[in-house]
Amino acid sequence: LYFHYECITFVGNYSVAILVILYLNSVYGSRTCADIMSKQVIGKRFYVQMSQQSEWHVAEILSSKVKDDQTYYYVHYVDFNRRLDEWIPVERIDFTRPVETNRSSVNSSQKEKSKANGSNKQKALQMKSETNGDAESPCVPRGSMRHSIDDNLTPKIRNVEQILLGHYRIQPWYFSPYPQELCQLPCIYLCPFCLKYVKSMDCLKRHAVCILLLINGTQKCPWRHPPGVEIYRKDKLSVFEVDGRKSKTYAENLCLLAKLFLDHKTLYYDTEPFLFYVFTEMDKFGCHIVGYFSKEKISTEHFNLACILVLPPFQRKGYGSLMIEFSYALSRIEKKTGTPEKPLSDLGMLSYRSYWDQTIAEIVVNLKAENGERPQISVMEICELTGMKKEDVIGTLQYLKAMRFYNGQHILVVSEELKNNLRRMMSKRKLTVDMSRIQWKPKDWIKRRMG
């Protein structure tokens, strides 16, 4: 067997190598063959047929497994988002067309990333230690969500096949450090109210009828909504403010769930510095989570949002923009301006761009002239009206091509064509925040911490 492996190592033509390995399959069995094959192809790139598509794309093979005597490979499609990573059978890989990678360009790119992240090292040292996220780890890392510091970390392989949350079976996009014994099952079952994770439908049913006990005491599970304080209700929509210190178990479960759909976030143990705003839809059974955003209780950089997620079954319904609007509504109540933590994910950036465009478009279109003069408004006035930071307002006006530099100063220039475009943009908003329905008062978290 060792002799065969060494022979394959020196075969330059992958077609010949595959033929040799297929011969070994008949001699030593599929699992041994898969082990040999994995050593040859993991880390290399080939043309792969994407699911539900006839096109072939370049993909990097990250891992392999044998299931029912069938070999599967976990692949990442180059230049595509990692939520498209998947396990595929060997038949969808063209081993006759290996793709050469330019190692020097990869190394230089990594050096540039390392240099760019250098300013973050001191901040990273001040944070709590990040869990390694290995599937073999006996402990379950839980906690708050923060942006990843090191982009060069080895990408995690999606470890959960499916979750059941309420009426929805959802296929996760990314790795999340749920317990290893649950990740080996075809589905993880979540309580739609407290987000407790269990291994089977029977366990979930027992939990739902209050036979199972919660971690925080011996009382039975009476939950029909997230913990915390309901601060907003309109029609079937409710928003609950959850303190990461008071409801630690729920916050940890929420972060584990969120990590399944957020790639550029890192899981930490500590949820205490965070507030979680959980958005729910109400029916006769209770309030079911559709998404959430979180923010730090004390932010020296004036971030009004740290993490945002709309669960896949509820996307494209306007919830993303609604959550963003709600974060700015809280900032206005605090009489502050705010901005989200950056960098944003691709979907997060799309949601924010859409919200910023629509919000500023509404202000610009509704400007009225006074005393026969042209309507005027300053950037700072827009900041006060929206709760947005100056940099975000200017960036949005430039993106809308509504700002020009004239006589040493920036001015707004709004043509009729631009107004019509802005009106069409405003009509796309599906959900809006009713400020009169918000029952919330800001807290001085600095005084509370010192006290």
C-alpha positions as CSV (number, residue, x, y, z in Angstrom):
1,L,0.0,0.0,0.0
2,Y,2.8,2.4,0.8
3,F,4.5,1.6,-2.5
4,H,1.3,2.4,-4.4
5,Y,0.9,5.7,-2.5
6,E,4.5,6.7,-3.4
7,C,3.9,5.9,-7.0
8,I,0.8,8.1,-7.1
9,T,2.8,10.9,-5.5
10,F,5.1,11.1,-8.5
11,V,2.4,10.7,-11.2
12,G,2.2,14.0,-12.9
13,N,-1.1,13.2,-14.8
14,Y,-4.1,13.2,-12.5
15,S,-6.0,11.0,-14.9
16,V,-3.4,8.3,-14.5
17,A,-3.4,8.8,-10.8
18,I,-7.2,8.3,-10.6
19,L,-7.0,5.1,-12.6
20,V,-4.4,3.8,-10.2
21,I,-6.5,4.8,-7.2
22,L,-9.6,3.1,-8.7
23,Y,-7.5,-0.1,-9.0
24,L,-6.6,0.3,-5.3
25,N,-10.2,0.6,-4.5
26,S,-10.9,-2.9,-5.8
27,V,-7.9,-4.3,-3.9
28,Y,-8.0,-2.5,-0.6
29,G,-11.6,-1.3,-0.3
30,S,-13.3,2.1,-0.7
31,R,-12.3,3.6,2.7
32,T,-8.6,2.9,2.2
33,C,-8.9,4.2,-1.4
34,A,-10.6,7.4,-0.1
35,D,-7.8,8.0,2.4
36,I,-5.2,7.8,-0.3
37,M,-7.2,9.9,-2.7
38,S,-7.7,12.6,0.0
39,K,-4.0,12.9,0.5
40,Q,-3.7,13.7,-3.2
41,V,-6.5,16.2,-3.7
42,I,-7.2,18.0,-0.5
43,G,-6.0,21.6,-0.8
44,K,-5.9,21.4,-4.6
45,R,-8.3,23.0,-7.1
46,F,-10.3,21.3,-9.9
47,Y,-13.3,22.1,-12.0
48,V,-16.5,21.1,-10.2
49,Q,-20.1,21.1,-11.2
50,M,-22.2,23.3,-8.9
51,S,-25.5,22.0,-7.5
52,Q,-28.5,22.7,-9.6
53,Q,-26.3,24.1,-12.3
54,S,-24.7,22.7,-15.5
55,E,-21.8,25.1,-15.3
56,W,-18.4,24.0,-14.1
57,H,-16.5,26.3,-11.7
58,V,-13.1,26.2,-10.1
59,A,-13.3,24.9,-6.5
60,E,-10.8,24.0,-3.8
61,I,-11.2,20.6,-2.1
62,L,-11.1,21.1,1.7
63,S,-12.0,17.7,3.1
64,S,-13.4,14.3,2.4
65,K,-15.6,11.6,4.0
66,V,-16.9,8.2,3.2
67,K,-20.7,7.5,3.6
68,D,-22.4,4.3,2.5
69,D,-19.2,3.3,0.6
70,Q,-19.5,6.6,-1.4
71,T,-16.7,9.2,-1.2
72,Y,-17.8,12.8,-0.8
73,Y,-15.6,15.9,-0.9
74,Y,-16.2,19.3,0.8
75,V,-15.5,22.0,-1.7
76,H,-15.3,25.8,-1.7
77,Y,-16.1,27.5,-5.0
78,V,-13.4,30.1,-5.7
79,D,-14.7,33.7,-5.9
80,F,-18.0,32.6,-4.4
81,N,-19.4,33.2,-0.9
82,R,-18.6,30.4,1.5
83,R,-22.3,29.8,2.1
84,L,-22.2,27.9,-1.2
85,D,-19.6,25.4,0.1
86,E,-21.0,21.9,0.0
87,W,-20.4,18.2,0.2
88,I,-20.4,16.6,-3.3
89,P,-20.0,13.1,-4.7
90,V,-16.8,12.3,-6.6
91,E,-18.7,12.3,-10.0
92,R,-19.1,16.0,-9.9
93,I,-15.3,16.7,-9.9
94,D,-13.3,16.7,-13.1
95,F,-9.9,15.3,-11.9
96,T,-8.6,15.5,-15.5
97,R,-8.4,19.3,-15.2
98,P,-6.5,20.3,-12.1
99,V,-6.1,24.1,-11.7
100,E,-2.6,25.4,-10.9
101,T,-2.5,28.0,-8.1
102,N,0.0,30.8,-8.1
103,R,1.5,30.4,-4.6
104,S,3.6,33.5,-4.8
105,S,0.5,35.6,-5.4
106,V,-1.4,33.9,-2.6
107,N,1.5,34.5,-0.2
108,S,1.7,38.2,-1.1
109,S,-2.0,38.6,-0.7
110,Q,-1.8,37.0,2.8
111,K,1.0,39.4,3.7
112,E,-1.1,42.4,2.6
113,K,-4.0,41.1,4.8
114,S,-1.7,40.5,7.7
115,K,-0.4,44.1,7.4
116,A,-3.9,45.5,7.1
117,N,-4.9,43.6,10.3
118,G,-1.8,44.8,12.2
119,S,-3.7,47.7,13.7
120,N,-6.2,45.2,15.2
121,K,-3.7,43.1,17.1
122,Q,-3.7,45.2,20.2
123,K,-7.5,45.2,20.3
124,A,-7.5,41.4,19.8
125,L,-5.2,41.0,22.7
126,Q,-7.6,42.8,24.9
127,M,-10.5,40.5,24.0
128,K,-11.2,37.2,25.6
129,S,-9.5,34.2,24.0
130,E,-11.2,32.9,20.9
131,T,-12.2,29.3,20.9
132,N,-10.6,27.1,18.3
133,G,-13.9,25.8,17.0
134,D,-12.5,22.3,16.4
135,A,-15.2,19.6,16.1
136,E,-13.3,17.4,18.5
137,S,-13.3,20.1,21.2
138,P,-15.0,18.7,24.3
139,C,-16.3,22.2,25.4
140,V,-18.9,24.2,23.6
141,P,-17.8,27.7,22.9
142,R,-20.6,30.2,23.4
143,G,-20.9,33.9,23.7
144,S,-21.1,37.2,21.9
145,M,-20.4,37.8,18.2
146,R,-17.5,39.9,17.1
147,H,-15.8,40.5,13.8
148,S,-13.1,38.1,13.0
149,I,-9.6,39.5,13.6
150,D,-7.6,37.1,11.5
151,D,-8.9,36.5,8.0
152,N,-6.1,34.0,7.3
153,L,-7.5,31.3,9.7
154,T,-8.3,28.0,8.0
155,P,-11.9,28.1,6.9
156,K,-14.2,26.0,9.0
157,I,-16.2,23.2,7.3
158,R,-19.9,23.5,7.8
159,N,-20.7,21.0,10.5
160,V,-24.5,21.0,10.8
161,E,-26.5,19.5,8.0
162,Q,-29.9,20.9,9.0
163,I,-31.8,22.5,11.9
164,L,-35.5,22.5,12.7
165,L,-36.8,25.8,14.1
166,G,-40.5,26.1,14.5
167,H,-42.2,25.2,11.2
168,Y,-38.9,25.5,9.2
169,R,-36.2,23.1,8.3
170,I,-33.2,25.2,7.4
171,Q,-29.9,24.2,5.9
172,P,-27.1,26.2,7.6
173,W,-24.5,28.2,5.6
174,Y,-21.4,28.1,7.9
175,F,-19.7,26.4,10.8
176,S,-21.1,26.8,14.3
177,P,-19.6,25.1,17.4
178,Y,-22.6,23.1,18.5
179,P,-21.7,19.9,20.5
180,Q,-20.0,17.3,18.3
181,E,-22.5,14.6,19.2
182,L,-25.3,16.8,17.8
183,C,-23.4,17.7,14.7
184,Q,-23.1,14.1,13.7
185,L,-26.9,13.8,13.5
186,P,-28.9,14.7,10.3
187,C,-30.8,17.4,12.1
188,I,-30.5,19.6,15.2
189,Y,-33.9,20.5,16.8
190,L,-34.3,23.9,18.4
191,C,-37.0,25.2,20.7
192,P,-38.5,28.1,18.8
193,F,-38.8,30.2,22.0
194,C,-35.7,29.5,24.2
195,L,-33.5,28.2,21.4
196,K,-32.4,25.2,23.4
197,Y,-30.9,22.6,21.1
198,V,-31.8,18.8,21.4
199,K,-31.0,15.7,19.4
200,S,-34.5,14.5,18.3
201,M,-38.1,15.4,17.7
202,D,-39.1,13.4,20.8
203,C,-36.8,15.4,23.0
204,L,-38.2,18.6,21.5
205,K,-41.8,17.4,22.2
206,R,-40.9,16.6,25.8
207,H,-39.3,20.0,26.2
208,A,-42.4,21.7,24.6
209,V,-44.8,20.1,27.1
210,C,-42.6,21.2,30.0
211,I,-41.2,17.8,31.0
212,L,-37.6,18.8,30.4
213,L,-36.1,21.4,32.8
214,L,-34.1,24.5,31.9
215,I,-30.6,25.1,33.0
216,N,-31.3,28.1,35.2
217,G,-33.2,26.3,38.0
218,T,-35.8,23.6,38.5
219,Q,-38.8,25.5,37.1
220,K,-40.4,24.1,34.0
221,C,-40.1,25.9,30.6
222,P,-43.0,28.3,30.4
223,W,-41.6,30.4,27.5
224,R,-43.7,31.5,24.6
225,H,-41.5,34.4,23.7
226,P,-37.8,35.5,24.1
227,P,-36.8,36.6,27.6
228,G,-36.3,40.2,28.4
229,V,-38.6,43.2,28.0
230,E,-41.0,43.7,25.1
231,I,-40.2,47.2,23.9
232,Y,-42.2,47.3,20.7
233,R,-45.4,45.8,19.3
234,K,-47.3,46.5,16.2
235,D,-49.7,44.1,14.6
236,K,-48.0,40.7,14.7
237,L,-44.5,42.1,15.2
238,S,-42.9,42.3,18.6
239,V,-39.3,43.3,19.6
240,F,-37.7,42.1,22.9
241,E,-34.7,43.6,24.5
242,V,-32.6,40.8,26.0
243,D,-29.7,41.6,28.4
244,G,-26.8,39.3,27.7
245,R,-26.0,39.3,31.5
246,K,-29.5,38.5,32.8
247,S,-30.4,36.0,30.1
248,K,-27.0,34.4,29.5
249,T,-28.2,31.0,28.4
250,Y,-30.6,32.4,25.8
251,A,-27.9,34.8,24.5
252,E,-25.5,32.0,24.1
253,N,-28.0,29.8,22.2
254,L,-28.9,32.8,20.0
255,C,-25.2,33.3,19.1
256,L,-24.8,29.7,18.3
257,L,-27.8,29.9,16.0
258,A,-26.6,33.1,14.4
259,K,-23.1,31.7,13.7
260,L,-24.7,29.2,11.3
261,F,-25.5,32.1,8.9
262,L,-22.7,34.6,9.6
263,D,-19.3,33.9,8.1
264,H,-17.2,36.9,9.3
265,K,-18.1,36.6,12.9
266,T,-16.2,35.0,15.8
267,L,-17.8,33.5,18.8
268,Y,-16.7,34.5,22.2
269,Y,-17.7,33.3,25.7
270,D,-18.8,36.7,27.1
271,T,-22.4,37.9,26.4
272,E,-22.6,40.3,29.3
273,P,-21.5,43.5,27.5
274,F,-24.2,43.1,24.9
275,L,-27.9,43.8,24.4
276,F,-29.9,41.7,21.9
277,Y,-33.0,43.0,20.1
278,V,-35.0,40.0,19.0
279,F,-37.7,40.5,16.4
280,T,-40.6,38.0,16.4
281,E,-43.8,37.2,14.6
282,M,-46.7,36.3,16.9
283,D,-49.3,33.6,16.4
284,K,-51.6,31.6,18.7
285,F,-48.6,29.6,20.0
286,G,-46.3,32.5,20.9
287,C,-43.7,34.9,19.5
288,H,-41.4,33.2,17.0
289,I,-37.9,34.6,16.2
290,V,-37.4,36.0,12.7
291,G,-34.0,37.7,13.4
292,Y,-32.1,40.0,15.7
293,F,-29.5,42.6,16.0
294,S,-27.1,43.2,18.9
295,K,-25.1,46.1,20.2
296,E,-22.7,46.9,23.0
297,K,-24.0,48.5,26.1
298,I,-21.0,50.8,26.1
299,S,-19.4,51.7,22.7
300,T,-16.6,54.2,22.6
301,E,-16.8,54.2,18.8
302,H,-20.6,55.0,18.8
303,F,-21.6,51.7,17.2
304,N,-25.4,51.3,17.4
305,L,-25.3,47.8,15.9
306,A,-22.7,45.0,16.3
307,C,-24.4,42.0,14.6
308,I,-27.5,41.6,12.5
309,L,-29.2,38.5,11.2
310,V,-32.5,37.8,9.4
311,L,-33.1,34.0,9.4
312,P,-33.3,32.6,5.8
313,P,-37.1,31.8,5.9
314,F,-37.8,35.5,6.6
315,Q,-35.4,37.2,4.2
316,R,-36.6,39.4,1.4
317,K,-39.6,40.5,3.5
318,G,-38.2,43.9,4.7
319,Y,-37.0,42.7,8.1
320,G,-33.4,43.7,7.5
321,S,-34.2,47.3,6.8
322,L,-36.7,47.3,9.7
323,M,-34.0,46.2,12.1
324,I,-31.6,48.8,10.8
325,E,-34.3,51.5,11.1
326,F,-35.0,50.3,14.7
327,S,-31.3,50.6,15.6
328,Y,-31.3,54.2,14.4
329,A,-34.6,54.9,16.2
330,L,-33.0,53.9,19.5
331,S,-30.1,56.2,18.6
332,R,-32.4,59.1,18.1
333,I,-34.2,58.5,21.4
334,E,-30.7,58.6,23.0
335,K,-30.1,61.9,21.1
336,K,-27.0,60.4,19.5
337,T,-25.8,59.4,16.0
338,G,-24.6,55.9,15.4
339,T,-23.1,53.5,12.8
340,P,-22.8,49.8,12.5
341,E,-19.6,47.9,13.3
342,K,-17.6,47.4,10.1
343,P,-16.7,45.7,7.9
344,L,-20.2,44.5,7.1
345,S,-21.0,41.2,5.5
346,D,-22.1,41.2,1.9
347,L,-25.8,40.8,2.8
348,G,-25.4,43.3,5.7
349,M,-23.9,45.9,3.3
350,L,-26.8,45.4,0.9
351,S,-29.3,45.9,3.7
352,Y,-27.6,49.0,4.9
353,R,-27.1,50.5,1.5
354,S,-30.8,50.0,0.8
355,Y,-31.8,51.6,4.1
356,W,-29.4,54.5,3.8
357,D,-30.6,55.2,0.2
358,Q,-34.3,55.1,1.0
359,T,-34.0,57.1,4.3
360,I,-32.0,60.0,2.8
361,A,-34.1,59.8,-0.4
362,E,-37.2,60.4,1.6
363,I,-35.7,63.5,3.2
364,V,-34.3,64.9,-0.1
365,V,-37.6,64.4,-2.0
366,N,-39.7,66.0,0.7
367,L,-37.6,69.1,1.1
368,K,-39.7,72.3,0.7
369,A,-38.7,75.7,-0.3
370,E,-39.1,78.7,2.1
371,N,-39.8,82.3,1.0
372,G,-39.4,81.3,-2.6
373,E,-35.8,80.2,-2.2
374,R,-34.4,76.9,-3.1
375,P,-34.8,74.2,-0.5
376,Q,-31.8,73.8,1.7
377,I,-30.6,71.3,4.3
378,S,-27.2,70.6,5.8
379,V,-25.5,67.3,6.4
380,M,-25.7,67.8,10.1
381,E,-29.4,68.3,9.9
382,I,-29.7,65.0,8.0
383,C,-27.7,63.4,10.8
384,E,-30.1,64.7,13.4
385,L,-33.2,63.6,11.5
386,T,-31.9,60.1,10.8
387,G,-29.4,59.3,13.7
388,M,-26.8,58.5,11.0
389,K,-23.1,59.4,11.3
390,K,-21.8,62.2,9.2
391,E,-19.5,59.8,7.2
392,D,-22.5,57.5,6.3
393,V,-24.6,60.5,5.2
394,I,-21.9,61.9,2.9
395,G,-21.1,58.5,1.5
396,T,-24.8,57.9,0.7
397,L,-25.3,61.3,-0.9
398,Q,-22.2,60.6,-3.1
399,Y,-23.5,57.2,-4.0
400,L,-26.8,58.7,-5.0
401,K,-24.9,61.4,-7.0
402,A,-26.8,64.1,-5.2
403,M,-23.7,65.9,-3.8
404,R,-21.4,68.2,-5.7
405,F,-18.4,70.3,-4.7
406,Y,-19.0,73.9,-5.7
407,N,-17.2,77.1,-4.6
408,G,-15.3,75.3,-1.9
409,Q,-18.3,73.6,-0.3
410,H,-20.5,70.6,-0.8
411,I,-24.0,71.3,-2.1
412,L,-27.0,69.1,-2.9
413,V,-28.1,68.9,-6.5
414,V,-31.4,67.1,-7.1
415,S,-32.7,66.9,-10.6
416,E,-36.2,65.8,-11.5
417,E,-34.9,62.6,-12.9
418,L,-33.1,61.9,-9.6
419,K,-36.3,62.8,-7.6
420,N,-38.2,60.2,-9.7
421,N,-35.6,57.6,-9.0
422,L,-35.7,58.4,-5.3
423,R,-39.5,58.1,-5.2
424,R,-39.3,54.7,-6.8
425,M,-36.7,53.7,-4.2
426,M,-38.9,54.9,-1.3
427,S,-41.9,52.8,-2.6
428,K,-39.9,49.6,-2.2
429,R,-39.8,49.8,1.6
430,K,-42.1,47.1,3.0
431,L,-41.9,47.7,6.8
432,T,-41.3,50.8,8.8
433,V,-40.9,51.6,12.5
434,D,-43.8,53.3,14.2
435,M,-42.0,55.5,16.8
436,S,-45.1,55.9,18.9
437,R,-45.1,52.1,19.6
438,I,-41.6,52.1,21.0
439,Q,-41.7,51.7,24.8
440,W,-38.0,52.2,25.7
441,K,-35.8,54.5,27.7
442,P,-32.0,54.6,27.4
443,K,-29.9,53.5,30.3
444,D,-26.6,54.9,31.5
445,W,-24.5,51.7,31.4
446,I,-21.3,53.4,32.5
447,K,-22.9,54.5,35.8
448,R,-24.4,51.0,36.2
449,R,-21.1,49.4,35.7
450,M,-19.3,51.7,38.2
451,G,-22.1,51.4,40.7
